[in-house]
Amino acid sequence: MEHGFIKVAAVTPKIRVADTVYNAGQICRSMDGAVEGGAKIIVFPELCITGYTCNDLFLQALLLEKAKEALFQVAGHTKGKDALVFVGLPAVRDNKLYNGAAALYDGRILGLVPKANIPSYAEFYEGRHFTPGNGEPVEYVLRSGKEEARIPFGTKLLFDVEAIEGLKVGCEICEDIWVPDSPGTAHALAGATLLVNLSASNETVGKDEYREMLVKSASARTITGYVYASAGEGESSQDLVFGGHNIIAENGTVLMQAKRFRNGTIYGDVDVRRLLHERRRMSTYRTEHAKGYQVVSVPMKQTQTALSRTFGCMPFVPADKTVREKRCDEILSIQSYGLKKRYEHTGSKKAVVGISGGLDSTLALLVTVRAFDMLELDRKNILSVTMPCFGTTDRTYDNACKLAQVLGTELREVDIKESVSLHFEDIGQDMEKHDVTYENGQARERTQVLMDIANKENALVIGTGDMSELALGWATYNGDHMSMYGVNAGVPKTLVRHLVQYYADTCGNGELERVLLDVLDTPVSPELLPPVDGVISQKTEDLVGPYELHDFFLYYMLRCGFEPGKIYRIACLSFAGQYEETVILKWLKTFYRRFFAQQFKRSCLPDGPKVGSVAVSPRGDLRMPSDACGRIWMEELERLE
């Protein structure tokens, strides 16, 4: 359970209606399989000990007595399993019948949660047999033969799993999730981070989609993990069919769901620490004093969860092509509308964009063109400025010029070799010394040219730097770091490539498409060092590391609040076969070192639009001191050696 992960399981055994002996055996066998699969929280369907479709047989005293016998049998089977198990059965209290969920651990019955909302509409007629559950727990004496358990009985029960800080489990039953004010909401506000639902939801056309939406929505609203276990084959098909549609979700995302009409077990790795982080960052999420709640301790052992959960290598980039294209169009619109508003406010009619033939400046120019089209401004008012210097190659120079021309903007060329050489002479910089001064002097000269042209033309300088560069501080302070509006400031490098690719695929202009595809095929480089045999000699990712790794680190650090050890663990899983673990650790150290050292550049960023759930604007998502110390993060990284 290291790093806050816990493996959960939703299980649908094949049962026989009213055969409690058979059903108990099936539940125990299924439990063994789930435990072998590593599950620590195991959830079975509603009334699974008897079957949900017993109807008036629920009024038979013999069935109720045998259900208790079966419960004690199943509880005994949990001995030594180190798993919290939830099973459903009918239970009698004060001569009233309840639809209940029993929580079991290490041979004991910990408590019984009754169903709060009893449906008696459409195909459901539970009100004929069952009474709605009480709220605050009361003592309940459960006897079967010589066995007896004195347990809490009530909807306001939480089960505190001691092995993971913050893991409290709340239980609701089927219909409880379908009502406006579900018990699960109250459980979450009382501190529950995992909700389990024992269900018997029958199948009708399209109901599976609605059911999935309910589970996703419930987990998102409550910021919880959610385990939904539903009845399946074995229930009576006299009038209904049950599909065993099991679902495991976390904060609005489905981690796993079963194919319907196939009884079995699904697993999911719920990240409790991430849920706690999300609740902390949301100031509007207010947990309440757990009035009337009883918390039952579950002394589970500390073990490491073997992860079956996957983490996409590119968290900023949707894997599905249709979703990715929609996302790209949306981001281009956000960038363009942000820039459009800036022009409407300032009254300026011109733009200055420094173009290099690289990805970032290409995207900035495309966004500017789109904004000008929205404003019905002449594209000739966009001044595309190329500024060749010591590291410029023919390929990038040609692409910059072609791009400006095919988009219908005004191309201007300002060769800065002479001005930079004079500047180096003024400050005593040796031209043969290719150090940081040599590189940054060129970047600052370019920015000065762009700013002065903007002043001369009453224009705005459009920034080209992206969020990944800002996170790493891979920008020249008061050089490419500065602009009058940074359209790419919220876009990570891994997404820049897809935005340009999407533009190429949808522009409907063969010449523009050819240029964009060649830009996409060009190595990422600031081109500040002289080329070798006409080819780019300075490749950014050779110097600071692969951007796909840094974007992965950035997302899970800022968006999810993961610590370095946890990021390293999931990165090794996600990039297995692509990067050696030592390589991942090397660049993770680089990421943290640069992230903390370079905050001063982010503290004075120009305005620019946020486009996703992660941003580094000092006025928005990242209120971080420029002199914050990264010692404790670096020390944890050193321990990973």
N, C-alpha and C positions, 0 to 999 in steps of 0.2 A: 504494500500500500504506500510505498515510497512515492513522494511527489503528489500525494493526494488522490491517486487513482484507486478506484475500487471496481472490481468486475461484478456485474449483476447479470441475472438470467431471468428470462420469462419463459415458463415451461407450460406446455399443454399436453398432458398425458391422455392416452385413449382410455376412456372410462366406460362403465356400464351404469345405466340409470338405476339407482337405488341399491346397487351392489357395493356396499361399503367395504367389504373385505377385499374384493378385487381392486377397488379404487385405491385403497390404502397401499396395496402392493405395488400398483402402478406408480403412485406418487413416490413411494420410497425408491423404486428403481430409477425413476426420472431424477430424483434428488441426487442419487449416487452419481449419475452421469453429469449433472450440473456441477457437483463438487469436484469431480475429476477434471472438469473443464475449467476449474479455477474460480467458480462463482462464490462470492461471499454474501450476496443478497439473492435469494431465490424466491420467485413469486409464482404461485399456481393460480388457476382460475377461480372465479366465484363459485361457491358451493361445490367444489370439485370432489369432496369426500362422498357426497351423495349423488351429485349430478344436479345441474340447475333445473332440469325439466321434469322434476318429480311431481310438480303440481300438487294435487290433494294428498299425495303420499306424504307430504311434509307434515300432515296432521296425524300421522301414525306414530304412536309412542315408540314402537319397536325401531322404526327407522331412526328416530332421534337418539335413542339409546345406543344403537349400533354406530351412529355417527360419532358419539363421544368415545366409544371404544376405539374406533379407527383413529381419532385424533390423538389419543394417548399412545397408540402404536406408532403413528408418524412422528410424534414428539420424541419418543424413545429412540427412533431411528436417527434423530439429529445428534445424538450423543457422540462427541468427539469429532463432529464434522466441521466445527468452527465456521458455520454459516448461519445467517439469520434467514429463516424460512417462513413464508406466509402461505397459509392454506385456508380455503373457504369451507364453511359448514353451517348448517342450521343450529341455533343455540336457543335454549329456553331459559328465561330469567323472569321470576315473578309470574310464572305461568303464561308468559307472552313469548311468541316465537320471533327470533331475530335472524336476519341474514348476516352472518358474521365472518370475520377474518381473524384467524388465530396466528399470533407471532410465536415462533418456536426457536429455541437456541439451546444447544448442548444438552438435549434430553429434557428440557423444561418448556412449559407453556408460559410465556412472558406476559401475555395479555390478549384480550379479545376486543376487536373493533367492530361495532355493528354498523350496518349500512344506514346512512342518514336519510337518503331520499328513496322512497319506495314507489316505483312506477306502476300505475294502473291505467294505461292508455295503449291504444293500438294493439300490438300483439302481447303486451305485458299485462300481467294480472297479479303482481306480487302482493298488492294490498289485501288480497283474499287470505293470505297466510302470514305475512310478516308485519311487524310493528317498526316504525322508524326508530333509529337508534337514539340513545340519550347523548347528552353532551359531555358534562364532567364525569370522569370515571368514578365508578363505585366498586366496592369489593364484590367479587363474584366467586362463588364456590362451585367448582366443576368436579363432579364425581362420576366415576364409572367403575363399578365393582369395588375393588380395594384401593383403587387409585383416586387421588384427590389433588386438586390444584386450586389454591386461593390466588386469584389474579385480578388485576384491574379490568373493568369492562366499561367502555365508553368511546365515543368518537375522538375525544381530546386526549389521545395517547400519542406520545412520541418515543421512539426507540433510539437511544444515544449509543452509537457505535464508538467505543472508546479508542479503537485503533487508529481512527482518522479524526483529527481535530475538526470539529464543525459538522461532522456527519450525523445528522439526526433524521430518522426515517418516519414519515407520516403515511397513514394508510387511508385510502378511500375505496369504495366498491362501486364499480360499473356506473350506474346512473348518477352517482355523485359528481362525475366529471361533466355531465351533460347539463347541469343546472347553472343558473347565473351566479349563485353564491356557493361555490363548492367547498366542502371541508378541506380540500387540498390548499385552497387559498389561505384559510385560517391556519392550517398546519405550517405553511411557509412563513407567514407573518409571525408565528410563534417560534420559528427557528429551524423548521425542517428544510433540509437541503436535498433530500431525495423523497419522492412520492412514489408509492406503489399502488396499483389499482388492480384488484381482482375482479375480472369482468366475465360476463356471459353475453356478449353482444352478437346477436344473430346477423346473418348476411342478407342484405337486399341489394338491388342494383345501385351502385354508386355509394353505398354506405361506407365502404372502406376508405374512400377519399375524405369523407367528412370526419370519420373516426381519426384518421391520421392528422387532419387539421386540428381537431380538438386536443390531441395529445401534444402536438407541437406548440399550439397556442398556450395550453396550460403550463408547459415547462418554460415557455418564454415569459409569460406574465409573472410567474412566481419565481423565476430564475432558479430552477431546480433541475435535477435529473428526474426522469419519469419512467417507471417500468410498468407497462400495461400488459397483463397476461389474460388472454381470453379463451373461453371454452371452445372446443373443437369437436372432432369426430368422437362419437360415443354418446353424445347427447341425443335425446330423442329427435327424430326428424318427422314426427307426426304432423307438425304444422310449420316447423322452422328448421333451418340449417345453420350450423355454427362452423365458422371457418378457421378458428384458431389464429386470428389476426393479432399477433403479438408485436408490440412496438416498444423500443427503448429510445428515449429522446433526452437531449440536454440543452436547456436554454434555447428552445426553438429549432434545434437541429435534430433530425432523426439519425441516431447512431446505427440502428439496425432495426429491421422489421421482417417478420416472417412472411413467406409466401402462403397465401391462404389455402385452406383445405389440405394442409399437411401438418399433422400434429408433430410437435417436436420442441426443441429448445433453441432460443437465440441468446446471444451474449452481447454485452456492451461494457466498455470501460468508461465509467462516469468520473469526471475530473472535479472532485469536490473543491479543491483549492481554487480552481478557475471560477466556480460558482460564487465562492466567498469573495473573490476579488471583484467580480462583476457587481455584487451587492454593495461592496464598499465604495466603488467608484460612482455608483448611482445614488446621488444625494436624495432622490425621491423615493428610494426603497427603504421604508422604515419598518423594521421588525418591532413588534409590539411585545409588551410584557405578556408572557404566556399564561394569562388568567384562566384558571380552571383546568390547565393542562397538567398531566402527570407524565414525567419523563422516566422511562425504564432503561436502566443501564444494560448494555450488551458488551460483556468483557471479551470482545474478539481479540485474537492475537495479532501482533504486528508481523506482517509478511509483505514481500514485494509482489505486486501485481504484475504478472506476465502480460504485457500489452498485446492485444490483437487489434486495437484501434489504430487506424492509419491517420497520418497528418500529411496533407498535401504538400508537395515540395514548393508549390507557389501559392501561398495562402491569399495573395492579392489577385490571383488570376483564376477565374472559374474554369474548371476542367471541361465542362460541357460547352460545345461550340456555339450552340444557340444562345445559351445564357451569357457566354463570353461576348458575343457580338452585341447583344442587347446592352451589356454593361459598358462596352466600349462606346457605343453611341450615346449612352447616358453621360458618361464622363466627358466626352467631347462637348456635349451640350452644357454641362456644368461649367467647364472651362470657358467656353465661348460666351455664355450668358454673364459670367463674372466679369469678363473683359468688356462686354457690351455695356454693362452698367457703369464701369469706370469711364468709358468714353462719353456716355450720356451725362455723367456728372461733371466731368472736366470741360466738356465742349471741344476737346481736341478732335481733329479730323485725320491725323496722321499717326503712323506707328513706325518705330525703328526696331528692327530685329537683326541681331547679329547671327549670321548663318555660317556654319562651319562644314556642312555636309554630313554632320553626325545626327544621331537619333533625337537628342533633346531639342536642338535648334530647329530640326525639321518639324517636330510636333508643335513647337511654339509657333512656327510660321503657319502651319495648317490651322491651328486654333485661331490665330489672328485673322486669317482669310475668312474663316467661318463667321467670326464676329463682325467683320466688315460687311460681309454679305447680309447679315441680319440687319445691320444699320443702314444698308443700301448706300454704303460709301464705296467710292472707286478704289479697286485694288491697287491702282497706281499710287495711292497714298500710303501704301505699305512700302517702306524703304528697307529692302533686304540688303544688308551690308556684309560683304565678305572682306575679311582682313587678313590676307595671307602673311605669314611670317616664317620663322626658321623651320618650323616643324610641319608646315602645310604640304600635303601630297597632291599630286595631280588629280587623283581619284576623288578626294573630298572636295577639292576646289571645283572640279567640273560638276560634281553633283550639286553643290551649293548654287552654282550659277544656273544650271538647268532647272533646278527646283524653283528658283525665283522667277525665271522666265516663263516656265510652263504654267505657273499659278497666276501670271499676269501682274506681278508686282514690279516695282522699280528696283533694278539691281544696281548697287553702287559697290565699287571696289576701292578700298583704302589699304594700300600696301604699307604695313607698319614696320618693316625691317629697318628702315633708316631712322625713324623716330625712336625705336627701341634701342638701336645701336648708340645713338646720341645720348639717350638717357643712361645707358650703361656706362658710357664714357664720363658723364657728369657725376655718377655716384661711385666710380672706380670699380665697376664690375668687369671682371675678366670674361671676355666673350667665349673663351674656351672652357670656362668653369660652368658646367651645366648643372647648377645647384638650384635650390628653391627660389633664389633671387632671379636667376635666369628664367625660370618658368613663370613665376608670378608677375615679373615685370611685363611680360607679353600680355598676360590676362588683364592686368590693370590698364595697360595702354588701350586694349580693345574696348574696355568699359568706358574709358575717357572719351574715345572717339564716338561711341554710341551716344553717350550723354550729351556731348557737345553738338552732335548732329541733331539730336532731339530738341535742344534749346534753339538751334538755328531754324528748325522747321516747325516749331511749336507742336512737337510730337511727344509720344510716350515711348520709353524704352521698355520693350516686353522681355521679361526675364525668361531664361531657358532652362535653368538648373532644376533638377528633379528632387524628390523627397529622399531617395536613397543617398544621393550625394550630400544632402544636408544632414542626414543622420550620421554619416561618416565624417562630415566636415571636409569632404573632397570638393572644395570650392575655394577660390582665392578671395580672401577677405577684401571687400571693397573692389573686387574684380567681377568675375562672373557671378559672385555672390549677390551683387547689387543690381536693382532694376527699379522701374516705376510700377510694375505689376508682374508678379511671377506666376504665370499661368500653369506651370508644371510643378509648383511647390508641394502639391498634395498627391502627386503621382509617383509611385515607386518605379524604379528602373525596369523591373521585370514586366510591368504593365505598359511602360512607354512603347516597348517593342510591339506589343499586341495592338495598341492604339494606332500606330503607324501602319501595321499590317492590315488592320480593319479599313483604314482610309484607302489603302492601295486596292483592297478587294472591292470596295464599294464606290470608288470615285467615278468609274465609267470613262476614264481618260487613259488610253493606252500609254501615252508618253509619260504622263505623271506616274502611272503605275510602275513603269520601268525604272524611273528614277528612285521611287520609294523603295522598290525591291533591292536596288543596289545599295541604298543607304542602310537597309536592314542587314545586308551582307557584309557591311564594313565593320572592322573591329572597333570597339569603343575605345576612344583615345582623346586626350586633350590636345594632342599634337603640339606640344611645347618643346619637344626635343627634335633635333634634325633627323629626317628619315634616313634609312639605310638602303641604298640602291633604289631610291624612289618609293620605298614601302614604309608604312607606319612602323616606327621603332618603339613607341611608347604605348603599351596596352594597359589600360586602367586596371583590369582584373588581375593582371600579373602583379600589380603593385599593392592593391588594397584587398584583393580577394574576389571571388565570384559573387556577382550581385544576387544571384539566386539564393546563395547562402545568407548574405547580409539582409536581404528582404525577409527571409524566413526568420532570422534572429530578431529583426526589428518588429515584426508582427507579434511574435509570441512574447516579446519583452513588454512592449507598450500596450498592445490590445488585451493581452491575457494576463499580464503581470507575472509571467513565469520567471523563476530564478535561473541562473546560468546552468546549474546541474540538470535541471528539468529540460531546458532548451537543448542542451547537449544530448541528453538521452533521446528525445524525440527526433532530433536532427540525424542522429546515427541510424535510427530506424527508417526515417524518410529517405535519406540519401544513401542507404546501403547499396553497395555495388557501383555507386557513382563517385563517392569520395571516401577515402580512408578516414577512420576515426581521428587519427592524429592530425589530418588536414582540417577536419571540421573544427577540432579544438584550437588549432592555430588561428584560424580566421575568426572564431568566436572570441578569442582573446583580443584580436585586432579590433573587432567590432566594439567591444566594451571599452577598450582603451580610448579609441577615437571618439566614441559616443560621449564619454564624460569630458574628454579634453576639449572638444570642439563646440560645446554648448554656446560659447560666446558668439559664434557665428549665427546660430539660430535665434539668439536673444534679440537680434536687430534685423530680422528678416523683413523684406518688403511685403506688402499685402499680396495675397494670392488665395485662390479658392480651395477649401477642403473638398475632397471628392469621395473619400472613403472613411472607414471607421478608425483609421490611424492618421494622425497629422502631427507636425512638429512645430506649428506656429506658436510663438510665445504669447499670442493673444487668444489662443484657442486651447488645443489639447495638451500642450506641453509647457506647463508653468514650472520651469526647472531653473535653479540658480546656475549661473555660468561657472561658479567655482565650487560646485558640488563635488564631493570626493567619491571616487569609485572604488575605494580600497576594499570594502567588504565583498564586492562583486568579483574583483580580481583575485582576492584570496580564495574564494570558492572555486574559481577556475583553476587556480594552482593545485587545489586538492584533487582535481579530476585527472591529473597526470597519471 
